[in-house]
Amino acid sequence: MSETISAAQAGTIALGDLTVNRIGLGTNRITNITDAHNLLKRALELGINFIDTAHYYGESEEGIGNALAPYDTGLVVATKGGATDASPQQLRRELEQSLKSLKKDQIDLYQLHRVDADIPLEVTMQALKSFQDEGLIKHIGLSEVTVEQLQQAMQVVPIVSVQNEYNVINRKHEALVDFCTQHQIVFIPWFPLGGLFGDTAKVEQRVANIASKLNVPTRQVALKWLLQRSPIILPIPGTLSPAHLEDNLRAATLELSEEDYAALSN
């Protein structure tokens, strides 16, 4: 009997009035080439129905649009704008470019990539709300924010998600995860398997003993820890490898004991 591998095995999570499986795909390394198109199509075959990208990622949006449009019903594509300039004028330009590249009439989840220190957050959020009122975006999220900034944004418009760097060794946003859990705001950890400055090796080292005991790749333990950390966490590991894609999804059925979870959480 062949092994069943599906993002659906991780359960589901609500993004506003949208529902997605609880392991998604990050696409910061996706380009507009055949191999990348095939990986995206394979992700859908494996039950991934949440794909995260950004205007800042270069060819990623165009690659997604060319590979997957017209989109399957139930597939949620999230993108981000305002990485270096969150003025209303620049956000509109980036949003219009994202819509064109993704071949969509409306972005399912549009996230402010970074808070702009030169522009009041209320001004930025009012701009996003106006785009939402126009029907160009369905839901609004934030990226790399504090609890205070999230609360400030929530005074202007409903926020359905927050995307901050977070993993088993990078825990600086614990208070934000707890706030999101309390308020049922989806928390999307970027670099869930580690990232720059040797963090990937540090994550692997942190979970190595448990991965060896369970005889599974370290990435599965790191992702399972996130899934157990809070029911509102939606990991989006990125990869260019179909084999790694399948390995990531196997985290959904991994059994991580409370003892092992606690050992990683301390």
N, C-alpha and C positions, 0 to 999 in steps of 0.2 A: 504494500500500500504506500503510495507516495505521501510525502510530508505535506501538510497544509500550512502554508505561510500566508498570513493576511494581516494587514493593519487593523482589520475589524476585531482581531483577537485581543487588542488592547482596550476594547470598549469604545464608547463615544463620549464626546464633549460638546456642549452647546456654545456656539459663538453667536450671541444674540438669538435670532430665530433660525440660525443655521446649525446643522449638526454634522460633525465630522468624526472620523476615526482618530484615536488618540495618539497615533504616531504619524507625523507628516513628513514632508521633504523640504529641506532647505536647498536653495539653488544658487548660492553666491558664486559657484564655480561652473555653472551651466553656461554653455555657449550655443551658438546657432549652427551646430554641426550634426551630422547624422547620428554619431554615437550618443550625443546628448539627447537627441530626439528619441532614440530607442530606449534610453534609460528612463525618460519621462513616461513613455508608453508602458514600460515594464512596471513602473511604480503604480500606475493605475490598475494594471492587471493584478497587482498584489494588494489591492484594496486601499491604497493611499488616496485620500480625497481632500487633502489639504496641502497645498503647495505654496511656499512662501518665497517671494522674490523682492526686488527693489529696483527702482530707476537707477540707482547708483551702481548696480551690479553689471552694467555694460550690456552684453548681448543676452543676458538671462531672460528678460521679458520677451524679446523677439524669438528666442529659441522655444520658449514655452508656447507662444502664440502659434508659431509655425508647426510645432509638433502636435498640439492638442486641440486647437480650434478647428471646427466648432466643438465646444466643450460638452462633456457628458453631464447629464443632470446629476446634481449632487456634488460635483467637484467645486471646491472653493479655492479660488486663487487670490492670495493676499499679496499686496505689494506695498512699497514704502516710498515716500518722497520727502524732500527737505533735508537731505543729509548734510549739506553745507550752507544752505540758504532756505530758511523757512518763511520768507516773505509771501504774502498772498499771491503776488504776481508770479513768483518762481514756482510755488506749489501748483498753480493752475497750469503753467507750462509743462511741468513734469507729469502731472496727472494726465493731461491730454496726450503726451507722448506715450505714457504707460498704456492708456486705453488703445492707442493705435498699435503699439507693439504687441500687446496681448490679444488684440482683435476682439475686444469686448466693448459693450456699450455702457457697462457699469462694473466698477471694481467691487468685489464682494467684501473685502476688508482692506481699507486704506489706512496705513500706519504712518504717523509722523516719525521719520527716521531719527531725528535728533532735535531736541529743544534748541532753538537759536537764541544765544545769549544777547543778541542785539535787538530782538523783537519780543515784546511782551507775549507770554504764552497765550493769554486771552485772545490776542489778535490772530495768532495762528489758528487757534481752535475755532474762532468765529469763521475764518476762511474755510476750514474743513467742514464746518456745519453748513455753510452756504453751498458747498459742492454736494453735500448730502441732500440738501433741500432741492437741488437741481436734478437729483437722480443720478449723478455721475458716480457716486459711491454709496454702498449700502450701509456698511458699518465702519466705525472709526476705532483705531487702536493707537498706541503709543510705543515708543522704543527708547530704551536707556533713560528712564525717568526715576525720580524719587517718589516716595509715598506722597510727599507734599505736592509735587508737581502733578501727580495723578489726581489728587483731590481737587487741585485748582482746575484742571481740565474738565473734571466731572461736573463742575459748576456751570460749564458752558454747553456741553453736549454729552450724551451717554457714551461711555467708553467700554468696549466689549473685550479688549485684550491689551496686554502689556508684553513687550518683548525686550528682555534684558539679558545680559550675559550671566549665565548661572550653570553650575555643574557641581559634581561631588566635591571638588576642591575649591571652587570659586563660589563662596557662600555670602558675599557681601550684601546680597539683596534678600536676606531671610525675612526681614520685616515686611518687605514688599510682597513676597510670596504669601505671607500670612494675611496681609491686607486683602490681596486678590482672592484668597481662599474665602475669607469672611464675606466678601462682596460678590462672589461668583463672577469674577473677572478672569478670563483665561490668561494664564501666564505661559508665554512661549520662550523657553530658554534658548538663546543662541549660543553657539559653541557648546552644545550639551556634552560633547566628548572631549572638551578642551580645545585650545586654539593656539594663539600666538605665544611667544616667549616661553616655549617648552611646556605649555600647559597640557597638551595632549599626552606627553610622556608622564607628566605628574598624575593625570587621571588614571592612566594605565597602571602606574605604580601603586596608586591608592587602592585599586580594586583587584590587583593581581592575585593575591592569595585566595580571595573568594572565587575569582574566575577559575583558578587552577583547581580548587576544591570541587567546583560544579562542572569542570571540564567544558567551559564555554569561552568564547572570545571576551576580552575585557570590555568591549563596546556594549555587549549585552548587559553586563552587570551595571555599568554606568547609566545606561538608559533605564533599566528596571528600577534603579534607585530613584531616578527622577519621577517615574510613574507612581512610585509608592510615596514620594515626598508629599504630594498633594493631589487630590482628584481634579484640580483645575490646571495642572501642568500638561502642556501639549508639546512634547519634544519634536524638533525638526532637524534631525541629523542630516547633513549633506554628504553626498558621495558622488563619484563618477563611476563607481564599480557596481555592476549588477550583483556580484557576490556579496559585497558589503551591504548593499540595499537589503538583501534577504537576511543577512546576519542581524541587521538593525531590527528588523521586524520580528525576529525570533525572541527578542527581549519581551515581547508581549506575553509569551507563555512561559517565561523563565520563572522558576520558583525561588524567590529570595526570602529566606527566613527572617523573622523579626530580629533574631540575634544578629544575623549578617547585616540587615538594614541598620540596626542600631550601631553596629561597629563602624559602618561607613558614615553615619550621621554625627558621630562624636568628633 
